[in-house]
Amino acid sequence: MVPSELAAESLSDAEHRTRTGLDPESLRRAVRDHLFYFQGRHPATASVNDCYLAVAYAVRDRLFQHGVQSLDLLLHRPDARIVAYLSAEFLMGPQLAANLVNLGILDAMREAMTAFPHDLDRLIDHEEEPGLGNGGLGRLAACYLDSLATLEVPAIGYGIRYEFGIFNQQIRDGWQVELTDKWLHLGYPWEIARPERAVEVRFGGTTEGYTDADGRYRVRWNAAEIVMGVPHDTPILGYRVKTCNLLRLWRAEAVQSFDFASFNVGEYGRAVEQQVSTETISKVLYPNDASPQGKALRLKQQYFFVSCAIQDMLRSHIRFGGTPDTFHHRWAAQLNDTHPAVAVPELMRLLLDEHGLEWDAAWEVTQKTFGYTNHTLLPEALETWSVDLFGALLPRHLEIVYEINRRLVDGVRRVYPGDEGRVRRMSLIDESGRRSIRMAHLACAGSHAVNGVAALHTDLLKTQVLADWVAMRPDRFHNVTNGVTPRRFMVVSNPGLSGLITAAIGDGWPSRLEALRELERFADDPDFRARWRDVKRENKQRLAAAIEQRTGIVVYPDSLFDVQVKRIHEYKRQHLNVLHLLTLYRRLKADPSLDIVPRTVVFGGKAAPGYFIAKLMIKLVTAVGALVNDDPDVRGRLKVVFFPNFNVKVGQIIYPAADLSEQISTAGQEASGTGNMKFALNGAITIGTLDGANIEIRDEVGPENFFLFGLTADEVRLRKAAGYDPRAVYESNPVLRGVIDLIASGALSPDDPSRFRPLVDGLLWHDPFMVLADFQAYVDCQAQVDALWRDGEAWTRASILNVARMGKFSSDRSIRDYCERIWHVEPVRA
């Protein structure tokens, strides 16, 4: 009997309805059964966590029912292509509410839980989220998995099951403090371990050539270390469809976890030494790579998860009748930035050494399998690995990289004879200084398609970062502007707005976001605008309560909620926002009776543990808050809040409450941004530069509904080339000078007057991100914000039109673009 027949016979339709029914009574029974039989708890004495786990397991049963059906459907379609999304980060966010929404049973489960001591909303609030990512990269990956399933495209997300994710952030005395993210400590009910599908991953050792039985030259890798990769599967269900894909994360495990002989002779530490060493690979997200050991661990992590993934994909392909030379017919693999780029030599190694393909055939399969998404223009983020380290950990892969490079540079010389400068620029090996492998170049060489993530970003990739590659193969380069899932960032996080929209235009918009255009006809309806404002105020009250609970700061929902939440980085220019805050503060101190628009300015985001200036920027924000929040001259008209531990769950509270979205990065620095999309979809109006996806957002919502300021990317480049002098800007602008002098004076840090001197000196003598150059334009633009805010009807109209015109920025549209232009895959529907 074939697997699909076994699946069909495993449970009858009646049994399915009984065990995985979606009505309140079936759900109530499922939750009770999980409490009784799986957890050994009685409903009357069950804790919040007990009830949360029982509900989650009941929901998971229904997800995996769809998962088995999706697999069964795929087995009948051997011609269907599957997407493998390879990413070092997946910030999935809390799963319970999202899965209930996608199943369409949120209300039914709420009713079912009336029989239990804890209501559904309390359980949703109780859920922790896995911090398996650093920021936008992981949140984007999560959105794409949601959209792949919603569009019924078969897909698997491959990554690492970090035991400890991105740190939890506390603010103590104004400083960021990093605490361990123990996301597994109360159990994670959404995943299922698959130890029977474990694979071996090798490191170190040596290689040797030999001649096989057919007389062909082959290479054998004699590894020094072998670890096991154990997969853990989380189901990813689409919105109101039957497709359920997988997130498959890998945990490192020792081949021999316990040395019984060592234990018997009293060497207890040595008995578990191998286990401890091996499990370090999947222990922590992005270990500090300041030391050689940290660098080695990061490279081990990257190779570990791509090796697990490629082996898993090959095994599946061959198990169901495929051959190694047709691997690309079944799989389309996307490299989410350069972290998975070592997958290129790994697939080559497996095809050459394990499956016996010749080089040209293996290279064709490899290039047709991979696509590469570049996410950054920052030079420090374009990853490289020293040849020495790479060769020590992955000796066979270094040989393959050298051979790829030999063929690459030969090709460059044929096309551009005598242009050795181009050869050096395009080489996979950077020969300047210590020899290193350029992972972005490796990804470009091994992929049939390379894409940027916003129109400006792609243009800058083509003209600056990867110009030589574009000249050689212009057909490989594409733009796919990022998008976000409206299911999580509207339906789940903003039920009030979602309900208002559904009442106005119907319930089809969450899976067809372009339908939001129908809201335009309500923008001039006074009653609709009033309901819109009511929803926004309720969201602001919710955020105000959370702010008071987390920080003790009381803020006023009727004030303008001005929000900047994102990773703390100089190019994102949180300090430009602070300069404007201090400008407002100095005006109020000069004239306490001044009539200004009341503002609540909310910051949030994490600074990398080793990024001193970013941490100092957090301290500056909190210092400004301490200065202004209780000043009697300000009288509550200006409040400054740093909301700690920004993550997906926090974002679901903040995005719906924002009135003004701060997207103020230096033009030409932000690849795309997705926070800008989440804010606009929830009715915030953007103040921003022409950077990343801001450009496309402004084009869609209309220039009149977007607050634009600042230098363009070309103007930034030209001004730097002409010898930009930030000190001259400071000297010529008395308002700016007064603010900078206030920071430099020590008034914000009386216990350490020189504390903020590094920030001040960086702005006055270097200012690489043009903060001072854009200061006056930013202040002037904020005056335009104030003017529109004073006209509540006009502001609400602009807010409605922002939402109505954001349909392009659904991750569904992004995934359709990938499917059509890059992956060449189609939905597989029941």
C-alpha positions in Angstrom: 0.0 0.0 0.0 1.4 3.4 -1.0 1.8 6.2 1.7 -1.1 8.2 0.3 -3.4 5.2 0.7 -2.2 4.6 4.2 -2.9 8.3 5.0 -6.4 8.0 3.5 -7.2 4.9 5.5 -5.7 6.0 8.8 -8.9 7.8 9.9 -12.3 7.9 8.4 -14.1 11.2 7.7 -16.3 10.7 10.6 -13.3 10.0 12.9 -11.7 13.2 11.6 -14.8 15.2 12.4 -14.9 13.8 15.8 -11.3 14.2 16.7 -10.6 17.5 15.0 -13.9 19.2 14.8 -13.9 23.0 14.7 -17.2 23.7 16.6 -17.0 24.9 20.2 -18.1 21.6 21.7 -15.4 19.6 19.8 -12.8 22.1 20.8 -13.9 22.1 24.4 -13.7 18.3 24.4 -10.2 18.4 22.7 -8.9 20.8 25.3 -10.3 18.8 28.2 -8.8 15.6 26.8 -5.4 17.1 26.4 -5.6 18.4 30.0 -6.6 14.9 31.3 -4.7 12.5 29.2 -1.6 14.4 27.9 -0.9 16.6 30.9 -2.6 14.9 33.8 -4.4 18.0 35.0 -7.9 18.7 36.2 -9.6 21.7 34.6 -10.6 23.1 38.0 -7.0 23.3 39.2 -5.2 23.9 35.9 -2.8 26.8 35.8 -2.7 29.4 33.0 0.2 27.5 31.4 -1.6 24.2 31.7 -4.6 25.6 29.8 -2.4 27.3 27.3 -0.6 24.1 26.5 -3.9 22.1 26.2 -5.4 24.7 23.8 -2.2 24.8 21.8 -2.1 21.0 21.5 -5.7 20.9 20.5 -5.0 23.4 17.7 -1.8 21.6 16.7 -3.8 18.4 16.1 -5.9 20.3 13.6 -2.9 21.8 11.9 -1.2 18.5 11.5 -4.4 17.0 10.1 -4.1 19.6 7.3 -0.3 18.8 7.1 -0.9 15.1 6.4 -3.5 16.1 3.8 -1.0 18.5 2.2 1.6 15.8 2.0 -0.8 13.4 0.6 -1.7 15.9 -2.1 2.0 16.5 -2.9 2.7 12.8 -3.3 0.2 12.7 -6.1 2.0 15.6 -7.8 5.6 14.5 -8.5 5.9 17.3 -11.0 5.2 20.0 -8.3 8.1 22.1 -7.2 8.7 22.7 -3.5 10.2 25.9 -2.1 13.0 25.6 0.5 13.5 28.8 2.3 16.9 28.8 3.9 17.3 31.3 6.7 19.4 31.7 9.8 16.5 33.6 11.4 12.7 32.9 11.8 10.9 35.3 14.1 7.5 33.6 13.9 5.9 35.4 16.8 3.3 33.9 19.1 1.4 31.1 17.3 -1.9 30.6 19.1 -3.9 33.6 17.9 -2.5 33.4 14.4 -3.4 29.7 14.1 -6.9 30.3 15.4 -7.4 33.1 12.9 -6.0 31.0 10.0 -8.2 28.0 11.0 -11.2 30.4 11.3 -12.0 29.3 14.9 -11.0 32.2 17.0 -14.6 32.8 18.2 -15.4 29.1 18.5 -12.3 28.6 20.8 -13.3 31.6 22.8 -16.7 30.1 23.4 -15.1 26.7 24.2 -12.9 28.2 26.9 -15.9 29.5 28.9 -15.9 26.1 30.5 -12.4 26.5 31.8 -10.9 28.7 34.6 -8.9 30.9 32.2 -10.3 32.7 29.2 -8.8 32.6 25.7 -7.4 36.2 25.8 -5.5 35.5 28.9 -3.9 32.4 27.3 -3.0 34.4 24.2 -1.3 37.0 26.3 0.5 34.3 28.3 2.2 32.8 25.3 5.9 33.5 24.9 7.5 33.9 21.4 10.6 32.1 20.2 13.3 34.8 19.7 14.9 32.9 16.8 16.0 36.0 15.0 17.6 39.4 15.3 15.1 41.6 13.5 13.6 42.3 10.1 15.3 39.3 8.4 13.6 36.8 10.7 10.2 38.6 10.7 10.3 38.7 6.9 11.0 35.0 6.7 8.0 34.4 9.0 5.8 36.5 6.8 6.9 34.6 3.7 6.1 31.2 5.3 2.6 32.5 6.1 2.1 33.7 2.5 3.5 30.5 0.9 0.9 28.5 2.8 -1.9 30.9 2.2 -1.1 30.9 -1.6 -1.1 27.0 -1.4 2.6 26.8 -2.5 4.3 23.8 -1.0 7.3 25.0 1.1 9.6 24.2 4.0 11.5 26.8 6.0 14.9 25.5 7.1 16.8 27.0 10.0 18.3 26.4 13.5 16.4 25.5 16.6 18.4 27.8 18.9 18.0 26.8 22.5 18.5 30.5 23.5 17.3 33.1 21.0 17.8 36.8 20.8 18.4 38.2 24.3 15.6 39.6 26.4 16.2 43.3 26.9 15.8 45.1 30.2 16.4 48.7 30.8 18.2 49.4 34.1 19.2 52.9 35.0 18.6 53.8 31.4 21.0 51.2 30.0 20.3 48.1 28.0 20.9 44.8 29.9 20.8 41.5 28.1 19.1 38.5 29.7 18.9 35.0 28.4 15.9 34.2 26.3 14.6 30.9 27.8 11.7 30.4 25.3 11.6 26.7 25.9 11.4 26.7 29.7 7.7 26.1 29.9 7.5 23.9 26.9 6.9 24.7 23.2 3.7 22.9 22.1 3.8 23.7 18.4 6.7 21.6 17.4 7.2 17.8 16.9 10.7 16.3 17.1 11.7 13.9 14.3 14.7 12.0 15.6 14.2 9.3 13.0 15.0 11.9 10.3 18.3 13.0 11.8 21.3 13.5 9.5 25.1 13.5 10.0 27.0 16.8 9.7 30.8 16.7 9.4 33.5 19.2 10.3 37.3 19.5 9.9 39.7 16.7 9.0 41.3 16.2 5.6 40.4 15.2 2.0 42.0 12.6 -0.2 41.6 11.8 -3.9 40.9 8.3 -5.2 39.8 6.6 -8.4 36.4 4.9 -8.2 35.3 1.6 -9.8 34.5 3.3 -13.0 37.9 4.9 -13.2 36.7 8.4 -12.3 38.6 10.7 -10.0 36.7 11.3 -6.8 37.4 12.9 -3.4 36.8 11.5 0.0 36.3 13.7 3.1 37.8 12.2 6.2 36.1 14.4 8.9 37.5 15.0 12.3 34.1 15.6 13.9 30.6 14.3 13.2 27.4 15.7 14.8 23.8 14.8 14.4 21.2 17.2 13.2 17.8 16.4 14.6 14.8 18.1 13.0 11.9 19.7 14.8 8.8 20.5 12.7 6.3 23.3 13.3 3.2 23.4 11.1 2.5 26.5 9.1 -1.1 26.8 8.1 -2.3 29.1 5.4 -5.2 31.5 5.9 -8.6 29.8 5.4 -7.0 27.1 3.1 -6.1 23.5 3.6 -2.4 23.9 2.8 -0.1 23.3 5.8 3.6 23.7 5.2 6.5 23.2 7.6 9.1 25.1 9.5 11.9 22.5 10.0 14.5 23.7 12.6 17.6 21.6 13.4 19.1 20.9 16.8 22.7 19.7 17.1 23.2 16.5 19.1 26.3 14.4 19.8 26.7 11.1 18.1 27.7 9.7 21.5 26.1 11.9 24.1 27.5 10.0 27.1 30.8 8.3 27.7 30.0 5.6 30.1 33.6 4.4 30.5 34.8 7.9 31.6 31.9 8.2 34.0 32.8 4.8 35.6 36.3 6.0 36.4 35.1 9.2 37.9 35.7 11.5 35.0 32.2 13.0 35.1 33.0 16.1 33.1 34.6 14.1 30.3 31.6 11.8 30.2 29.4 14.6 28.8 32.2 16.6 27.1 31.2 15.6 23.6 27.6 16.4 24.2 28.3 19.8 25.6 30.6 20.7 22.7 28.2 19.5 20.0 25.1 21.1 21.5 26.9 24.5 21.5 26.2 24.6 17.7 22.5 25.2 18.2 22.7 26.8 21.7 22.7 30.5 21.0 21.5 32.8 18.2 24.4 34.7 16.7 27.2 34.1 19.2 29.6 36.9 19.7 32.2 36.6 16.9 34.8 38.9 18.4 37.0 35.9 19.2 38.3 33.2 16.9 36.2 30.7 18.8 33.1 32.8 18.2 33.8 33.1 14.5 34.3 29.4 14.2 31.0 28.7 16.0 29.1 31.1 13.6 30.5 29.3 10.6 29.7 26.0 12.2 26.1 27.1 12.7 25.7 28.2 9.1 27.1 25.1 7.6 25.2 22.9 10.1 21.7 24.0 9.1 22.3 24.1 5.4 23.9 20.7 5.4 21.0 19.3 7.3 18.6 21.0 4.9 20.3 19.9 1.6 20.7 16.4 2.9 17.0 16.3 3.9 15.9 17.7 0.5 18.0 15.2 -1.4 16.8 12.3 0.7 13.2 13.3 0.1 13.7 13.7 -3.6 15.3 10.3 -4.1 12.9 8.6 -1.7 10.0 9.5 -3.9 11.6 8.5 -7.2 13.8 11.4 -8.1 17.4 11.3 -9.2 20.3 13.6 -8.2 20.4 15.2 -11.7 16.7 16.2 -11.5 17.0 17.7 -8.0 16.2 21.2 -9.3 13.0 20.0 -10.9 11.6 19.3 -7.4 13.3 22.0 -5.2 13.7 25.7 -5.5 15.9 26.9 -2.6 16.1 30.6 -1.6 19.2 31.9 0.3 17.8 34.5 2.7 20.9 36.7 2.7 24.5 35.3 2.9 24.2 33.2 6.0 23.1 30.1 4.0 25.5 30.8 1.1 27.7 27.8 2.1 24.8 25.7 0.7 26.2 26.3 -2.7 29.5 24.2 -2.2 27.5 21.8 0.1 25.1 20.9 -2.7 28.1 20.6 -5.1 29.9 18.3 -2.6 26.9 16.0 -2.2 26.3 15.8 -5.9 29.9 15.2 -6.8 31.2 13.1 -3.9 28.1 11.3 -2.7 26.1 10.9 -5.9 28.8 10.8 -8.5 27.7 13.6 -10.9 30.3 15.2 -13.1 31.2 18.9 -12.3 29.2 20.5 -15.2 26.1 18.5 -14.4 26.4 19.2 -10.7 27.0 22.9 -11.3 23.9 23.2 -13.6 21.7 21.5 -10.9 23.1 23.8 -8.2 22.6 27.1 -10.1 19.1 26.1 -11.2 18.2 25.2 -7.6 19.4 28.4 -5.8 18.2 32.0 -5.7 19.8 34.6 -3.5 18.2 37.5 -1.8 20.5 40.4 -0.8 19.3 42.3 2.2 22.0 44.9 2.8 24.2 47.6 1.3 26.3 48.0 4.4 29.9 46.8 3.7 30.3 45.4 7.2 27.2 43.2 6.6 28.5 41.7 3.4 29.8 38.5 5.1 33.3 37.1 4.5 35.1 34.2 6.1 38.9 33.8 6.3 40.3 31.2 4.1 42.2 29.7 7.0 39.1 29.2 9.2 36.9 28.0 6.3 39.5 25.5 5.2 40.0 24.2 8.8 36.3 23.6 9.3 35.3 22.7 5.8 38.3 21.5 3.8 36.3 19.9 1.0 34.2 22.9 0.6 37.3 25.1 0.3 38.5 23.0 -2.6 35.1 23.3 -4.3 35.1 27.1 -3.7 38.5 27.3 -5.3 37.3 25.4 -8.3 34.2 27.5 -8.7 36.4 30.6 -8.5 38.9 29.2 -11.1 36.1 28.7 -13.6 34.5 32.1 -12.7 37.7 34.2 -13.2 38.5 32.3 -16.4 35.0 33.3 -17.7 35.6 36.9 -16.6 38.9 37.0 -18.5 37.2 35.6 -21.6 34.5 38.3 -21.6 36.8 41.1 -20.4 40.4 40.3 -21.6 43.1 42.3 -19.8 40.7 43.7 -17.2 42.5 42.3 -14.1 40.8 44.9 -11.9 37.4 43.4 -12.7 38.8 39.9 -12.1 40.0 41.0 -8.6 36.7 42.7 -7.8 34.6 39.6 -8.9 36.8 36.9 -7.5 35.2 34.8 -4.7 38.5 35.3 -2.8 39.4 38.7 -1.5 43.2 38.8 -1.8 43.6 42.2 -0.1 45.0 41.7 3.4 44.1 38.4 5.0 42.6 36.2 2.3 38.9 35.7 2.7 35.9 34.3 0.9 33.2 36.7 -0.2 30.0 35.0 0.6 27.8 37.4 -1.4 29.9 36.6 -4.5 29.6 32.9 -3.8 25.9 33.2 -3.6 25.8 35.2 -6.8 27.9 32.6 -8.6 25.9 29.7 -7.4 22.4 31.1 -8.1 20.3 31.6 -11.2 18.6 34.7 -9.7 19.7 37.5 -7.4 17.2 40.0 -6.0 17.1 43.1 -3.9 14.2 43.9 -1.6 13.0 47.3 -2.7 13.3 49.3 -6.0 16.0 51.7 -4.7 17.9 48.9 -3.0 18.0 46.8 -6.1 19.1 49.8 -8.2 22.0 50.5 -5.8 22.9 46.8 -5.8 23.1 46.9 -9.6 25.0 50.2 -9.9 27.3 50.0 -6.9 27.6 46.8 -4.8 27.3 44.1 -7.5 27.8 46.2 -10.7 30.4 43.9 -12.2 28.1 40.9 -11.7 25.2 42.8 -13.4 27.4 43.6 -16.3 28.2 39.9 -16.8 24.7 38.5 -16.2 22.1 41.2 -16.2 19.3 38.6 -16.7 19.9 37.2 -13.2 19.0 40.4 -11.3 15.5 41.2 -10.1 13.7 43.3 -7.6 11.2 41.8 -5.2 9.9 44.4 -2.8 9.3 43.1 0.6 5.9 42.6 2.1 4.2 41.7 5.4 1.4 39.4 6.3 -1.9 41.2 6.9 -3.1 38.2 8.9 -0.7 38.7 11.8 -0.2 42.4 11.5 -3.8 43.4 11.0 -6.3 40.7 11.7 -4.5 39.3 14.8 -3.0 42.5 16.2 -5.7 45.0 15.3 -9.1 43.3 15.5 -10.9 46.6 15.9 -9.6 48.0 12.7 -10.0 44.7 10.9 -13.6 44.5 12.0 -14.3 48.0 10.8 -12.7 47.2 7.4 -14.7 44.0 7.1 -17.9 45.7 7.9 -17.2 48.2 5.1 -15.8 46.1 2.3 -16.4 42.4 3.2 -14.1 39.7 4.6 -12.0 38.9 1.5 -9.3 41.4 2.0 -6.9 39.5 4.4 -6.0 37.2 1.5 -6.5 39.8 -1.2 -5.1 42.9 0.2 -5.5 45.0 -3.0 -9.2 45.0 -2.0 -8.3 47.6 0.6 -8.6 50.1 -2.3 -12.4 49.9 -1.7 -11.8 51.9 1.5 -11.1 55.0 -0.5 -14.8 55.7 -0.9 -15.1 56.0 2.8 -12.3 58.5 3.3 -14.7 61.4 3.1 -17.5 59.8 5.1 -17.7 61.7 8.5 -19.3 58.8 10.3 -16.7 56.3 9.0 -13.9 58.7 10.0 -15.4 58.9 13.5 -15.4 55.1 13.9 -11.9 55.0 12.5 -10.7 57.5 15.2 -12.6 55.5 17.9 -10.7 52.3 16.9 -7.3 54.2 16.9 -8.1 55.6 20.4 -8.9 52.2 21.8 -5.6 50.9 20.4 -3.8 53.9 22.0 -5.4 53.2 25.3 -4.2 49.7 25.2 -0.6 50.8 24.4 -0.8 53.5 27.2 -1.8 50.8 29.7 1.1 48.6 28.5 3.6 51.6 28.8 2.5 52.3 32.3 2.8 48.6 33.3 6.2 48.2 31.7 7.8 51.6 32.5 5.7 53.4 35.0 5.3 56.3 32.7 1.8 57.7 32.3 1.0 58.9 28.7 -2.1 60.4 27.3 -4.0 58.7 24.4 -5.2 62.0 23.0 -1.6 63.1 22.3 0.1 62.4 19.0 1.7 58.9 19.3 5.0 59.4 17.4 6.7 56.0 17.2 10.2 54.7 16.2 10.6 51.0 16.9 13.3 49.0 15.1 16.9 47.8 15.7 19.0 50.5 17.3 21.6 51.5 14.7 23.3 54.8 13.7 22.0 54.5 10.1 18.4 54.2 11.4 19.1 57.6 13.1 17.2 57.3 16.4 19.5 60.2 17.5 18.0 62.4 14.8 14.6 61.9 16.5 16.2 62.8 19.8 17.6 66.0 18.4 14.1 67.0 17.4 12.7 66.1 20.9 15.3 68.3 22.5 14.4 71.1 20.1 10.8 70.9 21.2 11.9 70.8 24.9 14.1 73.9 24.5 11.2 75.7 22.9 8.9 74.9 25.9 11.6 75.9 28.4 12.0 79.2 26.6 8.2 79.7 26.6 6.2 77.4 28.9 3.0 78.8 27.5 3.8 77.8 24.0 0.9 76.1 22.1 2.5 72.9 20.8 0.9 69.6 19.7 1.1 67.2 22.6 3.3 64.3 21.7 4.1 60.9 23.1 7.3 59.7 21.5 7.9 56.0 21.8 11.2 54.3 21.0 11.9 50.6 21.0 14.5 48.2 19.7 17.5 46.2 20.7 21.2 47.2 20.3 23.7 44.5 19.4 25.5 43.6 22.7 28.9 44.7 21.3 27.6 47.9 19.7 28.6 50.6 22.2 27.2 53.6 20.3 23.8 52.0 19.8 23.7 51.2 23.5 24.6 54.8 24.3 21.8 55.9 22.0 19.4 54.0 24.2 20.8 55.7 27.3 20.4 59.0 25.6 16.7 58.3 24.9 16.1 57.4 28.5 18.0 60.4 29.7 15.9 62.7 27.6 12.8 61.0 29.0 14.0 61.6 32.6 14.6 65.2 31.7 11.3 66.1 30.1 8.6 63.7 31.4 8.2 65.3 34.8 9.3 68.8 34.0 6.5 71.2 35.2 7.2 73.6 32.3 6.4 70.7 29.9 3.2 69.8 31.7 2.7 66.5 30.0 2.8 68.0 26.5 5.9 66.0 25.7 6.4 62.4 26.9 9.4 60.2 25.9 9.2 56.4 26.4 11.6 53.6 25.7 9.5 50.5 25.5 11.8 47.6 26.5 12.3 44.2 24.8 10.7 45.0 21.4 9.7 41.8 19.6 6.8 40.6 17.5 4.4 40.4 20.5 5.2 44.0 21.5 4.9 45.1 17.9 1.3 43.8 17.8 0.5 46.3 20.5 2.5 49.2 19.2 1.8 49.2 15.4 -2.0 49.6 15.8 -1.6 52.5 18.2 0.9 54.7 16.2 -0.2 57.9 14.6 3.2 58.8 13.1 5.6 56.3 11.8 9.3 57.3 12.0 11.2 55.9 9.0 14.1 58.3 9.0 17.2 56.3 7.9 19.9 57.9 5.8 18.8 57.6 2.1 20.6 54.7 0.5 21.2 52.8 3.7 18.0 50.8 4.4 17.5 47.9 2.1 13.7 47.9 2.4 12.2 48.0 5.9 9.0 46.2 6.8 8.1 48.1 9.9 7.2 51.0 7.6 4.6 48.7 6.0 3.2 47.4 9.3 2.7 51.0 10.6 1.0 52.2 7.4 -1.3 49.2 7.2 -2.5 50.1 10.7 -3.2 53.7 9.8 -0.1 55.5 10.8 1.2 58.2 8.5 4.9 58.0 7.7 7.6 60.7 8.1 10.6 59.5 6.2 13.3 59.8 3.7 13.4 58.5 0.2 15.0 55.2 1.4 14.2 51.6 1.0 10.5 50.8 0.5 9.6 54.3 1.7 9.8 55.4 -1.9 7.3 52.8 -3.0 5.0 53.4 -0.1 4.9 57.2 -0.9 4.2 56.4 -4.5 1.3 54.2 -3.5 -0.3 56.3 -0.8 0.3 59.6 -2.5 2.9 62.3 -1.7 0.2 64.3 0.1 -0.3 61.5 2.6 3.4 61.1 3.4 5.8 63.5 5.2 8.9 63.6 3.2 12.2 65.2 4.2 15.9 64.8 3.7 18.6 64.2 1.2 18.2 61.6 -1.5 20.7 58.8 -2.0 22.3 60.6 -4.9 22.5 63.8 -2.9 24.1 62.0 0.1 26.7 60.5 -2.3 27.5 63.8 -4.0 27.7 65.7 -0.7 30.1 63.2 0.8 32.2 63.4 -2.4 32.3 67.2 -2.1 33.7 67.0 1.4 30.7 67.1 3.8 31.6 69.1 6.9 29.1 68.5 9.8 30.9 71.0 12.0 30.0 73.7 9.5 26.3 72.7 9.7 26.5 72.9 13.4 28.1 76.4 13.4 25.6 77.7 10.9 22.4 76.5 12.7 21.7 78.1 16.1 18.8 75.7 16.9 21.0 72.7 16.2 23.9 74.2 18.0 21.8 74.7 21.1 20.6 71.1 21.1 24.1 69.6 20.6 25.5 71.9 23.2 22.8 70.8 25.7 23.9 67.1 25.2 27.6 68.0 25.4 27.1 70.1 28.5 26.4 67.1 30.7 22.9 68.3 31.7 21.5 64.9 30.6 24.1 63.0 32.6 25.0 65.0 35.7 26.6 61.9 37.3 29.0 61.7 34.3 29.1 64.9 32.2 31.2 63.4 29.5 29.0 60.3 29.0 27.5 61.4 25.6 30.7 62.9 24.3 31.3 60.0 21.9 27.9 60.6 20.3 28.5 64.3 20.0 32.0 63.9 18.6 30.8 61.4 16.1 28.2 63.8 14.9 30.4 66.9 14.8 33.5 65.3 13.3 32.3 62.4 11.2 28.5 62.1 10.9 28.7 59.3 8.3 24.9 59.0 8.3 24.2 62.7 7.6 22.2 63.4 10.8 23.2 67.0 11.0 22.7 67.5 7.3 19.1 66.4 7.5 18.3 68.0 10.9 16.7 71.2 9.7 14.6 69.5 7.0 13.4 67.0 9.6 12.4 69.7 12.1 10.6 71.6 9.3 8.8 68.4 8.3 7.7 67.8 11.9 6.1 71.2 11.8 4.0 70.0 8.8 3.0 67.0 11.0 1.8 69.3 13.7 -0.2 71.3 11.2 -2.0 68.3 9.8 -2.6 66.8 13.3 -4.5 70.0 14.4 -7.0 69.2 11.6 -8.4 65.9 13.0 -10.6 65.2 10.0 -7.8 65.8 7.5 -5.5 63.6 9.5 -8.0 60.8 9.7 -8.6 61.0 5.9 -4.9 60.6 5.3 -4.8 57.7 7.7 -7.6 55.9 5.9 -6.0 56.5 2.5 -2.7 55.1 3.8 -4.4 51.8 4.7 -6.5 51.8 1.5 -3.5 52.1 -0.8 -1.1 49.6 0.9 -2.3 46.5 -0.9 1.0 46.2 -2.8 2.8 45.5 0.5 1.3 42.2 1.3 3.8 39.4 1.6 1.4 37.5 -0.7 2.3 39.9 -3.5 6.0 39.4 -2.7 5.6 35.6 -2.8 3.7 35.8 -6.1 6.7 37.7 -7.5 9.1 35.1 -6.3 7.0 32.3 -7.7 6.7 33.9 -11.1 10.1 35.5 -11.6 12.5 33.4 -9.6 11.2 30.0 -8.4 8.9 29.1 -11.2 6.5 27.3 -8.9 2.8 27.0 -8.9 0.2 26.4 -6.2 -0.8 22.8 -5.4 -4.5 22.9 -4.5 -6.9 20.3 -3.3 
